[in-house]
Amino acid sequence: MVVFVHRKSSNEISREGKKKQMIFLISIMSFANFVFYPLVIATIIAFIIEQIFRSQDKAPEILRSMAVRKYFWRQAWLFNIIWFVGYFILLIVNRPGAQQMPDMIWQG
């Protein structure tokens, strides 16, 4: 009895690896997109709370609310940068290859 085993070529293996990497990268970008907007809203809310404490002149609460606002601001920037880096990586990876020029010499 003879058993034939189909071996994948290196081209098939690299395509599968590239597909998995793209899925992973898109998943990371989706998560960054999902987290970004709530962080921006939380930053705005923390800014409003900080301004309320400033108008009441409560020093300890001002420092605490300022720290919370800065934290949300940094996190929003971090996830925004992660999204843009993923986007540019996808642009570079999915760039189409060079097209071969058609042979149109002396048509006519």
Summary of the structure (lengths in Angstrom):
residues: 108
radius of gyration: 26.1
end to end distance: 60.5
largest distance: 88.4
contacts: 219
relative contact order: 0.12
helix: 76%
strand: 0%
